[in-house]
Amino acid sequence: MTQNEKLDMILFGLTSAKLNADVFEQPGSGYMMNYLCKEILNIPLENGEEKILEGILLANEHIEYTHPEAKIIVNISSKGLDFINKGGYQQLEKDNIIKQKKEELEMKLIDSSITINKWTKYGISISILISIIALAVSIISLLRDNH
């Protein structure tokens, strides 16, 4: 399971708990991250990984402490609800991949445009040179015909 899948699972779990249970109705109620991950959501975690996941969710303001002094009880924030409703971390990852591919394509188009412009400049230069030569030949022919 990827880190983004775990993060989404936590947010979905908190959303579900918030909507389907009274666990968050009392002030200071909620879940400790370790208990939420291992016991309720059955998320396979490496040693201490729940702290990393909790840090990411807190930094992005997707969860909050319902009892800030204790810093052990988490609840999904309104920003977290909006985020998970839009697809969560996995959608963010997909959007970033699409954005990266779009930027790569734009760079290829710019490179192609530069190459085309380079050859277009050569083409214009050759066309002007041929026109000048044709004009010179015409002038020389006219001068010879007049003499």
N, C-alpha and C positions, 0 to 999 in steps of 0.2 A: 504494500500500500504506500503510495507516494505521500509526501508531506502535505501537498495540496488536498489530496483526498481526505487525509486525517483532519485537516483544518475545516474542510467543508462538513465532515461528519460531526465535528464538535458543534459547529454552528447550527446544523440541522437538528442535532440532539437538543441543544438549548432552546431552539425555536419550538420544537415539539413539546418539550417540558413546559415551556412558558405558556403554550396554547392549551395543553391537555392536562395540566396538573396544577394544584394549588401550592406547589413547592416554593413559588416566588411571591406569594401573596403576603407573607409575613415580612416585616422589616428585617433585613439581615439574612434572608433565606436564599438558598441557591445551592450550588454544588462546589466542592473542592475539585480542582481540575484533575488531579490524580484519580479520585474516585469516579468522576464523570467518565474519563477515558477508559479506565480498566474495568470497572464494575458495571456501569450502565450501558456504555456504547461498545464495549468489547473491542476497543481499538488496540491493535498490537503496538506496543511502545518499547523502544530501547530504554536503557537506564537513563533517567533524567529527561527524556524527550518531552514529557508533558510540560516541563518548565519552558522549553524552547517554543513549543506550540502556544503556550499561554502568553509568552512574551511577544510573539508575532501578533496574536489576536489583540493583545492590549495596545501594542504600538500602533496598530491600524484602527484602534478604537472600535473594534467589533465586539468586544466583551468589556465588561466593567465589574468592579468589585461591588457587591451589594452592601458589603460592610468594609469600607476602605481601610479601617484601622487594622483589621485582621489579615487582609490581603490573601485570604485563602478561599473565599467564596466567590464564584463567578456567575454572571448573568449575561445574556446577550443584550447588546445595546441597540438602540433604534438604528444606528448606522450599520450594525451587524445584520439586523433584520433586512434592511434595504439591500445590503451587499449580497446576502445569501439568496434573496428573492431574484436578484439579477444574474444568478448563476454561480456566485461564490468564486473561490480561488481557482477552480478548474476552468471556469469560463474566462477568468482574468488571464490565465496561462494561454488559453486558446487565442484570446484577443491580442496578447503580446506576440504570439507566433505569427498571426495574420499581419499585425503591424510591422513586424520585422521583415516578413516576406514582401510586403508592400514597399517598404523602404529600399530593399534590395532591388526590386523591380524598377523603382524610380531611378536608382543609381545606374542600372543597366540602360534605361532609356536616355538618361543624360549622357552617358558614355557614347551611346549610339548616335545621339544628336550631334555630339562634338565630332565624331568620325564623319558623319554625313556632311556636316558643315565644312569640314576640312576638305573633303572631296568636291563639294559644291564650289568652294573658293577656287580650287584648281580648275574645275570645269569652266567657271566664269572667266578666269584668267586666260585659259586656252581659247575660249570663244572670242574674247576681246582681241587677243593676239591674232587670231585668224581673220577677224574683221579688219584689223589694221593692215595686215598683209594684203588682203583682198582690195582694200582701198588704195594701198600703195601701188599694187599691180594695175588697178584701173587708172590711176593718175598717170602712171608711166605709159600705159597704152594710149591714153588720150594725148599725152605730150608727143609720142612718136607719130601718132596719126596727124597731128597738126604740123609736124615738120616735114 
